[in-house]
Each structure stands twice: as structure tokens, then as C-alpha cells.
């Protein structure tokens, strides 16, 4: 029994020694591999858990910042819209600036042509020995057929042409700026009143010398080529203006065609009246040439017939004025403005053509 107890104590001490020895405390490397593997797995799991726990904070932080990002996006969108609106405004302003520059250049060109034409007219007047209104008597003697009333008409007509340039410029500007119909109507009425003033001046001049108006001495050379009883033919002007009135409704097209037909019929009637007057005068002169009849009575009769020429001029101007008025009633405000602008530019082109024709180099005889 004592031997057994002694053996047991010896075994116990040997086990204690084995456990306290360094080798036995940690064991061999082969025996530690499973433990290390498991320990590494546990360490990686802990790391992943820690990362997951730490990574959850940014997710929550992102979720907490999402409203701020939405506000930033909205602010950026508003800023982009403002920039786009500013760019659109700049483009519109640049477009208007280009249009104003183009109109200004056209006005300068027309002013240059007008100045050239005035110089040519002054040269022509001096060659004929006429006194220019406002000039001294040293420039030449008064031409026989030019009276003080006619000189006053020439001066007033020159001022009227200057006023026409202003109303045409206003009409062009109001069309380019796309104004309202009420503003267009005001400018249209100014143009119509300006031409009404011209017809009133011509009526006063016709009382003095209707032949002066019919001859076209107050007109430029190219305008005289198209002259009809002291002015323009309304039907021809309608043909020039009509392409600028598009688009027209069916009712407007019918009204414009009826207006042109009425103008043509009235023009034919007035032309026939002038032809009858010419024929009557020729017959009276031929009757005097044959030596038959009383000379004084025939001259008095011829003078009475010539006075009727004033009535033809006034009727022709009345037809011109009524044509412009009726056209403004048929068309809309924008169509009327475009038509009047084309009407005025038509005479500006004739004026420019006349200036270029007169200023051309003289042709050498063949």
C-alpha cells in the first residue's frame, strides 16, 4: 500500500515537472497547428466583426448626410438653370444688337446715297440755272417755269423726305423688336399721316402749277420713269407689296385682289380722262392753226381745259391715299407694318438706283 502511494506520488511529480517544463508547456509545432489555425480564424472573425461594426458608422453617416446632398444637388440644378437663362438672355441681346447694327448700316448706306443724289440734283439745278431754295441770287437766274410756290413746294418736299426716313426707321425698329399691335398701330398711323401730308402739299402745289407735278420735275430720274399723273400707280405698288404680306387668309387674299382690281379700273378711267384732255387740246390747237375761229376764245377755252388737269392730279392722289388706308384695314397690324415698310423701301431702292445711274461713268461713243 505504501509502495502504491509512493508510485502515485512519483507519477504525480513527474507530471508536474512535465507541465512546468517549457517544451511541454507550449507543445510541439505540429500539435499547435490546429490551435493556431483556429486562433487565426477567430482573430479574422473578430477583425471582420470589428470592421463591420466600424463600417456601419459610415453607412449611418451617409444616410444622415443624404438630405444635405439632396439640397446640394438642388442648389446645383438651380445654379445651372440660372446660367442657362443668362446664356439665353445673352444670345437674345446679341441677336438684337446684330439687328440694330444691320439697320444702322442700312440707314448709313441710304444716307450716303441720298447725299450723292442731292449733290447730283444740285449740279443739275445749277446747270439749268435754277435757284436752289435758300440760296442767294448769285447762283443763277430764276428759271421761267419755277415760281415761288413751286420753290416752296420743293423745300417742303425735301423736308418731307427727311421725315420719311425717320418714320421708316421707326417702323423698321418696331418690327424688329416685336412690339404689341397697339404700338404697331401708332407707328402705322404716323406713316399714313405722313403720306397724307404729302398729298395735301401736292394739292396746294397743283393749284399753282399742275404741269409741274405731272412732269415729275420734283422727282428723281428713275421715279419719273414710273410716274403716273404726278405720282405712283397704286396697282403697281400693291404688286410690289403683296409678297411681303404672306401668309394671307383666303378672305384677305380676296380683299387684296379686289382692291387691286378697283385700283386698276380707277387708273384706267383717269388715264382715259387725261388722254381725252390731250386730244381736246390738240384739236383746239389744230383748229387755230387752220385759221378758223376766234383766237382769243380758243385760247380761253384751252386754258379752261388745262385747269381740269388739277382735278386729275387730285383724284389720282386721292386714289393713292385711299389705297393705303384700305390696305391697312384689310391686313393685321404686323402685315400692314411689313407692307408699309416694303412700300417705303421700294422708293428708297428707286432713289438708290437713280443715284447709281446718274453717277455711273459716261459711256464712250461707239
SETI-828920 format. One record per residue: residue number from 1; x, y, z of N, C-alpha, C in turn; residue in three letters. Coordinates in pm, whole numbers, plus 50000, padded with zeros to 5 digits. Layout:
PT   resi   n.east   n.north    n.up   ca.east   ca.north   ca.up   c.east   c.north    c.up   resn
PT    NUM        X         Y       Z         X          Y       Z        X         Y       Z    ALA
...
END
This chain:
PT   resi   n.east   n.north    n.up   ca.east   ca.north   ca.up   c.east   c.north    c.up   resn
PT      1    50086     49880   50000     50000      50000   50000    50087     50121   50000    UNK
PT      2    50188     50122   50085     50280      50235   50088    50355     50246   49958    UNK
PT      3    50386     50131   49895     50454      50135   49765    50365     50196   49659    UNK
PT      4    50238     50166   49661     50145      50223   49562    50135     50373   49579    UNK
PT      5    50130     50410   49709     50120      50557   49732    50246     50624   49686    UNK
PT      6    50360     50558   49708     50487      50617   49665    50493     50628   49514    UNK
PT      7    50450     50522   49441     50448      50529   49292    50355     50638   49244    UNK
PT      8    50241     50648   49307     50146      50754   49263    50207     50891   49286    UNK
PT      9    50275     50913   49396     50337      51043   49418    50445     51071   49318    UNK
PT     10    50520     50965   49288     50626      50985   49187    50568     51023   49053    UNK
PT     11    50462     50954   49008     50397      50987   48880    50341     51129   48881    UNK
PT     12    50286     51166   48994     50226      51300   49001    50333     51407   48988    UNK
PT     13    50448     51381   49056     50555      51480   49047    50613     51485   48907    UNK
PT     14    50620     51372   48844     50672      51373   48706    50579     51450   48611    UNK
PT     15    50454     51435   48636     50356      51511   48551    50367     51660   48576    UNK
PT     16    50389     51692   48704     50403      51834   48735    50528     51890   48671    UNK
PT     17    50637     51811   48677     50761      51854   48613    50740     51871   48463    UNK
PT     18    50671     51772   48404     50645      51781   48259    50564     51906   48225    UNK
PT     19    50469     51943   48301     50384      52058   48271    50459     52187   48293    UNK
PT     20    50551     52185   48391     50625      52309   48416    50741     52329   48322    UNK
PT     21    50780     52226   48250     50890      52241   48155    50844     52324   48036    UNK
PT     22    50938     52404   47975     50899      52492   47862    50848     52415   47743    UNK
PT     23    50909     52300   47718     50867      52224   47600    50727     52176   47615    UNK
PT     24    50701     52123   47728     50567      52067   47748    50463     52175   47770    UNK
PT     25    50508     52292   47807     50409      52398   47832    50343     52444   47706    UNK
PT     26    50419     52457   47596     50362      52507   47468    50338     52397   47369    UNK
PT     27    50406     52287   47390     50386      52176   47297    50462     52196   47170    UNK
PT     28    50464     52091   47089     50535      52095   46962    50459     52176   46860    UNK
PT     29    50533     52209   46752     50470      52291   46646    50361     52216   46577    UNK
PT     30    50382     52083   46561     50279      52005   46491    50153     51998   46572    UNK
PT     31    50167     51995   46700     50048      51987   46783    49983     52124   46797    UNK
PT     32    50053     52234   46769     49995      52367   46783    49926     52417   46656    UNK
PT     33    49946     52350   46542     49888      52399   46416    49737     52409   46419    UNK
PT     34    49668     52310   46473     49521      52327   46474    49481     52442   46561    UNK
PT     35    49549     52457   46670     49512      52566   46760    49537     52702   46696    UNK
PT     36    49656     52712   46629     49686      52840   46564    49589     52870   46452    UNK
PT     37    49554     52767   46379     49458      52791   46270    49326     52839   46325    UNK
PT     38    49280     52769   46427     49154      52812   46487    49167     52950   46548    UNK
PT     39    49286     52974   46611     49304      53106   46669    49306     53216   46564    UNK
PT     40    49368     53190   46446     49370      53289   46337    49231     53312   46281    UNK
PT     41    49157     53199   46273     49020      53215   46224    48940     53303   46318    UNK
PT     42    48958     53277   46449     48887      53359   46546    48933     53504   46539    UNK
PT     43    49062     53527   46517     49112      53664   46506    49056     53734   46382    UNK
PT     44    49051     53663   46267     48993      53723   46145    48845     53749   46161    UNK
PT     45    48776     53655   46227     48633      53678   46251    48614     53800   46337    UNK
PT     46    48699     53815   46438     48688      53934   46522    48717     54061   46446    UNK
PT     47    48820     54049   46358     48853      54168   46276    48739     54205   46184    UNK
PT     48    48679     54102   46120     48567      54130   46030    48451     54187   46105    UNK
PT     49    48430     54132   46229     48321      54188   46309    48350     54332   46344    UNK
PT     50    48479     54356   46381     48513      54494   46416    48501     54586   46298    UNK
PT     51    48543     54536   46179     48527      54617   46059    48381     54643   46028    UNK
PT     52    48304     54537   46048     48161      54554   46020    48101     54655   46115    UNK
PT     53    48142     54645   46239     48088      54739   46337    48137     54879   46309    UNK
PT     54    48265     54889   46266     48315      55022   46231    48259     55071   46099    UNK
PT     55    48234     54980   46006     48181      55022   45875    48037     55063   45881    UNK
PT     56    47968     55020   45983     47828      55059   45992    47814     55206   46021    UNK
PT     57    47913     55265   46081     47905      55407   46114    47901     55494   45989    UNK
PT     58    47989     55467   45884     47977      55547   45763    47843     55531   45696    UNK
PT     59    47788     55410   45699     47656      55392   45637    47555     55481   45705    UNK
PT     60    47559     55479   45836     47465      55565   45909    47498     55711   45882    UNK
PT     61    47630     55740   45871     47669      55878   45846    47624     55923   45707    UNK
PT     62    47638     55830   45606     47590      55863   45472    47441     55887   45471    UNK
PT     63    47371     55798   45544     47227      55815   45549    47191     55947   45616    UNK
PT     64    47270     55989   45714     47242      56115   45780    47275     56235   45690    UNK
PT     65    47371     56217   45594     47407      56326   45505    47326     56328   45376    UNK
PT     66    47243     56234   45347     47167      56230   45222    47077     56351   45202    UNK
PT     67    47009     56403   45303     46932      56526   45280    47020     56643   45240    UNK
PT     68    47140     56654   45301     47230      56762   45263    47275     56748   45118    UNK
PT     69    47303     56623   45077     47342      56602   44937    47227     56638   44843    UNK
PT     70    47106     56607   44882     46990      56643   44800    46979     56794   44786    UNK
PT     71    47000     56865   44896     46997      57011   44888    47108     57065   44799    UNK
PT     72    47227     57001   44811     47337      57044   44723    47303     57022   44577    UNK
PT     73    47241     56907   44547     47201      56879   44408    47099     56980   44359    UNK
PT     74    47002     57013   44446     46902      57111   44407    46966     57248   44385    UNK
PT     75    47057     57286   44472     47126      57414   44455    47206     57417   44325    UNK
PT     76    47272     57305   44294     47348      57297   44168    47255     57308   44047    UNK
PT     77    47140     57242   44056     47044      57249   43945    46992     57391   43925    UNK
PT     78    46964     57459   44037     46917      57597   44027    47025     57686   43966    UNK
PT     79    47149     57663   44007     47260      57742   43952    47276     57719   43802    UNK
PT     80    47262     57593   43760     47270      57563   43616    47158     57628   43539    UNK
PT     81    47038     57627   43595     46925      57691   43528    46949     57842   43515    UNK
PT     82    47002     57903   43621     47033      58046   43613    47136     58074   43505    UNK
PT     83    47238     57990   43499     47341      58008   43397    47281     57993   43257    UNK
PT     84    47191     57894   43240     47129      57874   43110    47041     57992   43070    UNK
PT     85    46966     58044   43170     46884      58161   43140    46970     58281   43104    UNK
PT     86    47081     58296   43174     47171      58407   43143    47231     58392   43004    UNK
PT     87    47264     58270   42967     47316      58248   42831    47210     58277   42726    UNK
PT     88    47086     58236   42752     46978      58265   42658    46957     58416   42646    UNK
PT     89    46960     58485   42759     46945      58631   42754    47059     58696   42677    UNK
PT     90    47179     58645   42695     47293      58699   42622    47279     58676   42472    UNK
PT     91    47230     58555   42436     47210      58528   42293    47104     58621   42234    UNK
PT     92    46994     58640   42308     46889      58730   42259    46942     58873   42247    UNK
PT     93    47018     58917   42346     47074      59052   42340    47171     59066   42223    UNK
PT     94    47251     58964   42200     47344      58968   42087    47270     58972   41954    UNK
PT     95    47160     58896   41946     47079      58895   41823    47018     59032   41798    UNK
PT     96    46962     59093   41902     46905      59227   41886    47014     59329   41850    UNK
PT     97    47131     59313   41909     47240      59404   41877    47281     59391   41730    UNK
PT     98    47287     59269   41682     47320      59250   41539    47214     59310   41449    UNK
PT     99    47086     59295   41487     46979      59352   41406    46985     59504   41407    UNK
PT    100    47013     59563   41525     47025      59708   41529    47144     59756   41447    UNK
PT    101    47252     59681   41453     47370      59719   41374    47340     59711   41225    UNK
PT    102    47268     59606   41184     47233      59593   41044    47144     59708   40999    UNK
PT    103    47045     59743   41082     46957      59855   41048    47035     59986   41042    UNK
PT    104    47130     60003   41133     47210      60124   41133    47296     60133   41008    UNK
PT    105    47353     60020   40968     47435      60019   40846    47349     60052   40724    UNK
PT    106    47228     59996   40719     47138      60027   40608    47103     60175   40605    UNK
PT    107    47079     60233   40721     47049      60375   40726    47168     60458   40679    UNK
PT    108    47287     60417   40716     47406      60489   40670    47421     60479   40518    UNK
PT    109    47395     60359   40465     47405      60344   40320    47303     60430   40248    UNK
PT    110    47179     60430   40301     47076      60513   40238    47109     60662   40252    UNK
PT    111    47167     60701   40365     47206      60840   40384    47316     60880   40285    UNK
PT    112    47409     60787   40263     47515      60816   40166    47457     60831   40025    UNK
PT    113    47367     60741   39988     47305      60751   39856    47222     60878   39843    UNK
PT    114    47156     60914   39952     47076      61037   39949    47165     61158   39932    UNK
PT    115    47278     61160   40001     47371      61271   39987    47426     61279   39844    UNK
PT    116    47458     61162   39788     47507      61162   39649    47401     61214   39553    UNK
PT    117    47274     61174   39578     47166      61219   39491    47145     61369   39506    UNK
PT    118    47154     61421   39628     47137      61565   39647    47247     61643   39576    UNK
PT    119    47368     61590   39581     47477      61658   39510    47452     61658   39360    UNK
PT    120    47403     61546   39308     47374      61540   39165    47259     61632   39128    UNK
PT    121    47156     61638   39214     47045      61728   39186    47089     61874   39191    UNK
PT    122    47176     61906   39287     47229      62042   39295    47307     62078   39170    UNK
PT    123    47385     61982   39121     47461      62007   38998    47368     62027   38880    UNK
PT    124    47262     61945   38874     47166      61958   38764    47093     62091   38770    UNK
PT    125    47056     62133   38891     46985      62261   38906    47074     62377   38865    UNK
PT    126    47200     62369   38901     47291      62476   38862    47311     62480   38711    UNK
PT    127    47314     62363   38650     47329      62360   38504    47210     62421   38434    UNK
PT    128    47090     62403   38491     46969      62461   38430    46948     62605   38472    UNK
PT    129    47032     62656   38562     47018      62796   38602    46907     62820   38701    UNK
PT    130    46866     62718   38775     46759      62734   38874    46818     62781   39005    UNK
PT    131    46737     62852   39082     46778      62894   39215    46737     62787   39313    UNK
PT    132    46832     62738   39389     46802      62641   39491    46737     62713   39609    UNK
PT    133    46628     62658   39667     46565      62725   39780    46665     62750   39892    UNK
PT    134    46669     62878   39935     46761      62915   40042    46894     62967   39990    UNK
PT    135    46919     62958   39859     47046      63006   39804    47033     63152   39766    UNK
PT    136    47146     63217   39740     47148      63357   39701    47123     63370   39553    UNK
PT    137    47097     63490   39510     47066      63514   39368    47189     63502   39282    UNK
PT    138    47310     63491   39341     47432      63479   39261    47444     63344   39195    UNK
PT    139    47364     63246   39238     47378      63113   39181    47315     63103   39043    UNK
PT    140    47237     63200   39005     47177      63195   38872    47041     63259   38874    UNK
PT    141    46987     63283   38758     46856      63346   38746    46746     63242   38765    UNK
PT    142    46630     63292   38802     46517      63203   38823    46470     63148   38689    UNK
PT    143    46453     63017   38686     46406      62952   38564    46261     62991   38542    UNK
PT    144    46221     63002   38418     46093      63060   38384    45974     62992   38448    UNK
PT    145    45969     62857   38447     45851      62786   38493    45850     62761   38644    UNK
PT    146    45960     62790   38715     45968      62767   38858    45926     62894   38930    UNK
PT    147    45809     62892   38991     45757      63006   39063    45793     62994   39210    UNK
PT    148    45757     63098   39286     45786      63095   39430    45707     62985   39498    UNK
PT    149    45583     62957   39451     45504      62849   39508    45566     62714   39485    UNK
PT    150    45620     62694   39365     45685      62568   39333    45813     62553   39415    UNK
PT    151    45887     62664   39432     46008      62658   39513    45975     62622   39658    UNK
PT    152    45864     62677   39708     45822      62643   39843    45784     62496   39853    UNK
PT    153    45722     62442   39747     45688      62300   39748    45814     62214   39748    UNK
PT    154    45914     62254   39670     46039      62178   39666    46107     62177   39803    UNK
PT    155    46104     62292   39869     46165      62297   40002    46087     62209   40100    UNK
PT    156    45954     62218   40095     45871      62136   40184    45885     61988   40152    UNK
PT    157    45899     61955   40023     45913      61815   39984    46047     61759   40032    UNK
PT    158    46152     61841   40030     46280      61796   40085    46271     61765   40234    UNK
PT    159    46200     61850   40307     46179      61823   40450    46092     61699   40470    UNK
PT    160    45996     61681   40380     45910      61563   40392    45991     61435   40371    UNK
PT    161    46085     61435   40279     46169      61317   40258    46256     61287   40380    UNK
PT    162    46303     61391   40446     46378      61368   40570    46289     61305   40677    UNK
PT    163    46165     61353   40685     46071      61293   40779    46036     61150   40744    UNK
PT    164    46032     61120   40615     46004      60982   40574    46113     60888   40620    UNK
PT    165    46237     60931   40617     46345      60847   40667    46327     60815   40815    UNK
PT    166    46278     60911   40890     46258      60888   41034    46143     60791   41060    UNK
PT    167    46031     60809   40990     45918      60719   41015    45947     60578   40966    UNK
PT    168    46025     60567   40859     46064      60434   40812    46157     60367   40912    UNK
PT    169    46247     60445   40970     46336      60390   41073    46256     60344   41195    UNK
PT    170    46158     60423   41235     46072      60382   41348    45994     60256   41314    UNK
PT    171    45945     60248   41192     45870      60130   41150    45957     60006   41148    UNK
PT    172    46080     60019   41102     46172      59905   41099    46210     59861   41242    UNK
PT    173    46231     59957   41329     46268      59923   41466    46155     59854   41540    UNK
PT    174    46033     59902   41520     45920      59842   41592    45892     59701   41542    UNK
PT    175    45924     59673   41417     45908      59537   41366    46017     59445   41419    UNK
PT    176    46138     59495   41432     46247      59413   41481    46233     59381   41629    UNK
PT    177    46172     59471   41704     46156      59449   41847    46031     59371   41883    UNK
PT    178    45950     59335   41784     45829      59255   41807    45739     59320   41912    UNK
PT    179    45698     59443   41884     45611      59515   41977    45467     59467   41964    UNK
PT    180    45382     59519   42052     45242      59480   42052    45168     59546   41936    UNK
PT    181    45045     59499   41910     44966      59552   41800    44932     59699   41822    UNK
PT    182    44907     59738   41946     44873      59878   41973    44991     59970   41940    UNK
PT    183    45112     59929   41975     45229      60010   41942    45252     60013   41791    UNK
PT    184    45227     59901   41725     45240      59899   41579    45140     59992   41513    UNK
PT    185    45018     59995   41564     44915      60080   41507    44953     60227   41517    UNK
PT    186    45018     60264   41625     45061      60403   41641    45163     60441   41533    UNK
PT    187    45261     60353   41512     45363      60381   41410    45300     60378   41270    UNK
PT    188    45209     60285   41247     45141      60278   41116    45064     60406   41088    UNK
PT    189    44995     60455   41189     44919      60580   41171    45012     60697   41143    UNK
PT    190    45130     60697   41202     45227      60803   41173    45271     60799   41026    UNK
PT    191    45293     60679   40974     45332      60666   40833    45221     60713   40741    UNK
PT    192    45098     60671   40769     44984      60711   40686    44961     60861   40692    UNK
PT    193    44973     60919   40809     44958      61065   40822    45069     61139   40749    UNK
PT    194    45189     61079   40748     45300      61143   40678    45271     61150   40527    UNK
PT    195    45216     61045   40471     45182      61048   40328    45059     61135   40303    UNK
PT    196    44969     61140   40398     44855      61230   40383    44901     61376   40376    UNK
PT    197    45004     61409   40453     45061      61544   40448    45123     61572   40311    UNK
PT    198    45185     61470   40250     45240      61487   40116    45130     61516   40015    UNK
PT    199    45021     61441   40021     44910      61464   39927    44850     61603   39947    UNK
PT    200    44847     61652   40068     44796      61787   40093    44891     61892   40034    UNK
PT    201    45022     61870   40045     45119      61962   39984    45103     61962   39832    UNK
PT    202    45084     61844   39775     45069      61836   39629    44940     61904   39584    UNK
PT    203    44835     61895   39666     44710      61962   39629    44728     62113   39624    UNK
PT    204    44805     62167   39718     44832      62311   39716    44921     62348   39598    UNK
PT    205    45019     62262   39568     45107      62290   39453    45032     62277   39322    UNK
PT    206    44932     62188   39314     44856      62172   39190    44776     62297   39157    UNK
PT    207    44735     62372   39259     44664      62498   39232    44755     62599   39163    UNK
PT    208    44886     62588   39194     44981      62682   39137    45025     62637   38998    UNK
PT    209    45068     62511   38987     45116      62460   38858    45101     62308   38857    UNK
PT    210    44990     62261   38801     44968      62116   38794    45065     62050   38698    UNK
PT    211    45109     62124   38595     45202      62065   38498    45337     62033   38564    UNK
PT    212    45373     62113   38661     45499      62086   38730    45492     61950   38801    UNK
PT    213    45379     61919   38864     45365      61790   38931    45358     61676   38832    UNK
PT    214    45284     61695   38723     45268      61588   38624    45399     61560   38552    UNK
PT    215    45478     61665   38530     45605      61645   38458    45706     61567   38540    UNK
PT    216    45691     61570   38674     45783      61495   38758    45916     61563   38781    UNK
PT    217    45924     61695   38763     46049      61765   38786    46093     61758   38932    UNK
PT    218    46002     61732   39021     46033      61723   39163    46075     61581   39204    UNK
PT    219    46074     61491   39105     46110      61352   39129    46248     61323   39071    UNK
PT    220    46310     61215   39119     46437      61171   39062    46410     61102   38929    UNK
PT    221    46518     61077   38854     46503      61030   38715    46432     60895   38706    UNK
PT    222    46471     60799   38790     46410      60667   38781    46263     60672   38824    UNK
PT    223    46230     60754   38924     46090      60769   38964    46006     60832   38854    UNK
PT    224    46065     60922   38779     45991      60983   38668    45956     60878   38562    UNK
PT    225    46039     60776   38550     46012      60670   38454    45883     60595   38489    UNK
PT    226    45852     60583   38619     45732      60513   38663    45618     60609   38700    UNK
PT    227    45634     60735   38669     45536      60836   38711    45402     60817   38640    UNK
PT    228    45296     60836   38716     45160      60830   38662    45077     60942   38725    UNK
PT    229    45045     61042   38646     44965      61159   38687    45022     61215   38819    UNK
PT    230    45148     61242   38819     45211      61309   38933    45240     61220   39052    UNK
PT    231    45251     61089   39034     45279      61001   39148    45290     60856   39105    UNK
PT    232    45278     60767   39201     45291      60624   39174    45154     60564   39138    UNK
PT    233    45160     60453   39067     45039      60376   39038    45006     60287   39159    UNK
PT    234    44889     60300   39216     44854      60216   39333    44857     60067   39302    UNK
PT    235    44813     60028   39182     44809      59885   39149    44950     59826   39142    UNK
PT    236    45046     59904   39090     45183      59854   39083    45243     59840   39223    UNK
PT    237    45213     59933   39309     45264      59925   39446    45206     59803   39518    UNK
PT    238    45079     59773   39495     45019      59654   39555    45090     59527   39508    UNK
PT    239    45128     59525   39381     45201      59408   39330    45338     59394   39396    UNK
PT    240    45402     59507   39427     45532      59503   39492    45519     59462   39639    UNK
PT    241    45413     59508   39703     45397      59487   39848    45342     59349   39880    UNK
PT    242    45259     59294   39794     45186      59171   39826    45275     59055   39870    UNK
PT    243    45391     59029   39808     45474      58917   39857    45521     58933   40002    UNK
PT    244    45523     59055   40052     45568      59077   40190    45454     59063   40291    UNK
PT    245    45334     59035   40245     45218      59025   40334    45188     58882   40375    UNK
PT    246    45257     58786   40317     45227      58645   40346    45259     58613   40491    UNK
PT    247    45181     58521   40553     45070      58448   40493    44939     58525   40502    UNK
PT    248    44858     58514   40398     44728      58579   40392    44618     58474   40403    UNK
PT    249    44512     58512   40470     44397      58422   40473    44324     58429   40340    UNK
PT    250    44231     58340   40322     44154      58339   40197    44075     58468   40181    UNK
PT    251    44017     58517   40291     43941      58641   40286    44032     58760   40256    UNK
PT    252    44150     58763   40317     44244      58871   40291    44292     58869   40146    UNK
PT    253    44321     58752   40095     44364      58742   39955    44257     58794   39861    UNK
PT    254    44134     58758   39888     44023      58806   39804    44009     58958   39814    UNK
PT    255    44024     59012   39935     44010      59157   39953    44123     59232   39884    UNK
PT    256    44246     59180   39896     44360      59246   39830    44344     59242   39678    UNK
PT    257    44299     59130   39625     44277      59121   39480    44167     59216   39435    UNK
PT    258    44059     59226   39513     43952      59320   39478    44001     59464   39484    UNK
PT    259    44085     59494   39584     44140      59629   39594    44229     59660   39474    UNK
PT    260    44309     59565   39433     44396      59587   39316    44312     59603   39189    UNK
PT    261    44205     59526   39176     44117      59540   39059    44051     59676   39058    UNK
PT    262    44003     59723   39172     43940      59855   39179    44040     59965   39145    UNK
PT    263    44165     59950   39193     44269      60048   39160    44297     60051   39010    UNK
PT    264    44304     59933   38950     44331      59925   38806    44220     59992   38726    UNK
PT    265    44095     59968   38764     43983      60030   38694    43984     60182   38711    UNK
PT    266    44011     60229   38831     44016      60374   38853    44133     60436   38777    UNK
PT    267    44247     60367   38773     44360      60418   38697    44328     60429   38548    UNK
PT    268    44261     60330   38494     44223      60334   38353    44127     60449   38325    UNK
PT    269    44033     60470   38417     43938      60580   38398    44009     60716   38400    UNK
PT    270    44100     60736   38495     44173      60862   38500    44266     60878   38380    UNK
PT    271    44330     60769   38338     44419      60777   38221    44339     60813   38096    UNK
PT    272    44222     60754   38081     44137      60789   37967    44095     60935   37972    UNK
PT    273    44068     60986   38093     44031      61127   38105    44146     61218   38064    UNK
PT    274    44269     61185   38103     44385      61266   38063    44406     61257   37912    UNK
PT    275    44387     61138   37855     44401      61124   37709    44297     61207   37635    UNK
PT    276    44176     61210   37686     44072      61293   37622    44106     61441   37632    UNK
PT    277    44163     61481   37747     44205      61619   37761    44315     61653   37661    UNK
PT    278    44412     61566   37646     44519      61589   37548    44462     61598   37407    UNK
PT    279    44370     61507   37374     44310      61506   37241    44231     61633   37216    UNK
PT    280    44160     61680   37317     44083      61803   37301    44174     61923   37280    UNK
PT    281    44285     61927   37353     44379      62037   37334    44443     62033   37195    UNK
PT    282    44478     61913   37150     44536      61901   37016    44438     61947   36910    UNK
PT    283    44312     61910   36923     44211      61952   36826    44194     62103   36825    UNK
PT    284    44200     62164   36946     44187      62310   36952    44305     62379   36887    UNK
PT    285    44426     62327   36912     44545      62387   36850    44540     62370   36699    UNK
PT    286    44498     62253   36652     44486      62230   36508    44382     62323   36446    UNK
PT    287    44274     62348   36519     44169      62437   36470    44222     62579   36455    UNK
PT    288    44308     62623   36551     44368      62755   36541    44469     62762   36428    UNK
PT    289    44541     62651   36406     44642      62650   36301    44579     62666   36163    UNK
PT    290    44457     62619   36150     44390      62633   36020    44338     62773   35996    UNK
PT    291    44345     62859   36099     44300      62997   36084    44151     63015   36101    UNK
PT    292    44084     62913   36149     43940      62922   36166    43909     62956   36311    UNK
PT    293    43802     63029   36330     43756      63060   36466    43830     63178   36524    UNK
PT    294    43785     63219   36642     43842      63331   36714    43959     63282   36797    UNK
PT    295    44071     63350   36780     44192      63307   36851    44177     63323   37002    UNK
PT    296    44123     63436   37043     44110      63464   37187    44017     63364   37255    UNK
PT    297    43908     63334   37192     43813      63239   37251    43872     63098   37258    UNK
PT    298    43947     63061   37156     44009      62928   37157    44116     62918   37266    UNK
PT    299    44192     63024   37286     44294      63024   37391    44226     63017   37528    UNK
PT    300    44119     63092   37545     44047      63089   37673    43989     62949   37698    UNK
PT    301    43936     62887   37593     43882      62751   37607    43992     62652   37641    UNK
PT    302    44109     62667   37582     44221      62576   37611    44269     62593   37754    UNK
PT    303    44272     62717   37800     44313      62740   37939    44215     62677   38038    UNK
PT    304    44086     62687   38007     43987      62623   38094    44005     62472   38098    UNK
PT    305    44038     62416   37982     44059      62271   37978    44184     62231   38056    UNK
PT    306    44288     62315   38047     44411      62283   38120    44390     62286   38272    UNK
PT    307    44299     62372   38315     44272      62378   38459    44214     62247   38513    UNK
PT    308    44151     62171   38423     44096      62042   38467    44206     61942   38503    UNK
PT    309    44330     61971   38460     44440      61882   38495    44462     61879   38647    UNK
PT    310    44436     61990   38713     44446      61992   38859    44353     61890   38922    UNK
PT    311    44233     61877   38866     44138      61779   38919    44187     61636   38901    UNK
PT    312    44250     61610   38788     44304      61473   38766    44415     61440   38866    UNK
PT    313    44501     61538   38895     44608      61515   38992    44550     61489   39130    UNK
PT    314    44451     61569   39168     44390      61550   39299    44318     61415   39309    UNK
PT    315    44250     61374   39202     44183      61244   39204    44283     61128   39212    UNK
PT    316    44395     61143   39140     44497      61038   39146    44556     61028   39286    UNK
PT    317    44584     61142   39351     44637      61139   39487    44534     61083   39585    UNK
PT    318    44407     61115   39562     44302      61059   39648    44297     60906   39635    UNK
PT    319    44316     60856   39514     44319      60712   39493    44439     60650   39565    UNK
PT    320    44553     60715   39560     44671      60664   39630    44649     60661   39781    UNK
PT    321    44593     60768   39835     44571      60773   39979    44470     60668   40024    UNK
PT    322    44361     60653   39950     44259      60554   39986    44312     60411   39973    UNK
PT    323    44401     60388   39880     44459      60254   39866    44539     60217   39990    UNK
PT    324    44620     60310   40040     44697      60284   40161    44606     60263   40281    UNK
PT    325    44499     60341   40290     44406      60327   40402    44332     60194   40397    UNK
PT    326    44284     60157   40279     44212      60030   40266    44304     59911   40294    UNK
PT    327    44428     59921   40254     44521      59812   40279    44542     59792   40430    UNK
PT    328    44548     59902   40505     44565      59889   40650    44442     59831   40717    UNK
PT    329    44324     59850   40656     44201      59793   40712    44189     59643   40683    UNK
PT    330    44241     59600   40570     44231      59459   40532    44328     59372   40612    UNK
PT    331    44447     59424   40637     44554      59344   40696    44560     59361   40847    UNK
PT    332    44634     59271   40910     44661      59283   41053    44767     59390   41075    UNK
PT    333    44794     59420   41202     44891      59524   41233    45030     59488   41183    UNK
PT    334    45073     59364   41207     45206      59322   41161    45213     59316   41009    UNK
PT    335    45107     59270   40944     45106      59265   40798    45109     59406   40739    UNK
PT    336    45033     59497   40798     45032      59635   40750    45169     59700   40768    UNK
PT    337    45232     59674   40881     45365      59731   40906    45466     59678   40805    UNK
PT    338    45462     59547   40779     45554      59490   40679    45525     59545   40540    UNK
PT    339    45397     59563   40508     45361      59617   40376    45406     59761   40360    UNK
PT    340    45385     59843   40462     45428      59983   40453    45580     59994   40448    UNK
PT    341    45649     59906   40521     45794      59908   40514    45843     59871   40374    UNK
PT    342    45784     59769   40315     45820      59732   40178    45784     59844   40080    UNK
PT    343    45672     59912   40104     45629      60024   40020    45731     60138   40025    UNK
PT    344    45776     60174   40145     45874      60282   40159    46011     60241   40105    UNK
PT    345    46051     60118   40131     46181      60072   40082    46182     60064   39930    UNK
PT    346    46067     60042   39869     46058      60039   39723    46105     60172   39664    UNK
PT    347    46062     60283   39721     46104      60414   39671    46248     60445   39711    UNK
PT    348    46293     60390   39824     46434      60407   39858    46524     60335   39757    UNK
PT    349    46482     60218   39714     46559      60146   39612    46560     60221   39479    UNK
PT    350    46445     60279   39443     46440      60360   39321    46534     60481   39334    UNK
PT    351    46535     60539   39453     46623      60654   39476    46769     60612   39464    UNK
PT    352    46805     60498   39523     46942      60450   39514    46979     60414   39371    UNK
PT    353    46887     60352   39299     46913      60316   39159    46934     60440   39074    UNK
PT    354    46855     60542   39100     46871      60667   39025    47006     60732   39054    UNK
PT    355    47048     60728   39182     47178      60787   39217    47292     60711   39150    UNK
PT    356    47284     60579   39150     47389      60499   39086    47388     60519   38935    UNK
PT    357    47270     60533   38877     47261      60553   38732    47320     60688   38692    UNK
PT    358    47292     60789   38770     47343      60922   38738    47493     60931   38761    UNK
PT    359    47542     60859   38861     47684      60867   38896    47770     60771   38815    UNK
PT    360    47709     60696   38726     47787      60598   38650    47884     60670   38558    UNK
PT    361    47987     60599   38515     48083      60657   38421    48016     60675   38285    UNK
PT    362    48034     60790   38222     47971      60811   38091    48027     60715   37987    UNK
PT    363    47938     60664   37906     47980      60570   37803    48045     60642   37686    UNK
PT    364    48148     60578   37636     48215      60637   37520    48135     60606   37394    UNK
PT    365    48127     60701   37302     48051      60677   37178    48115     60566   37096    UNK
PT    366    48032     60481   37042     48084      60368   36963    48114     60413   36821    UNK
END
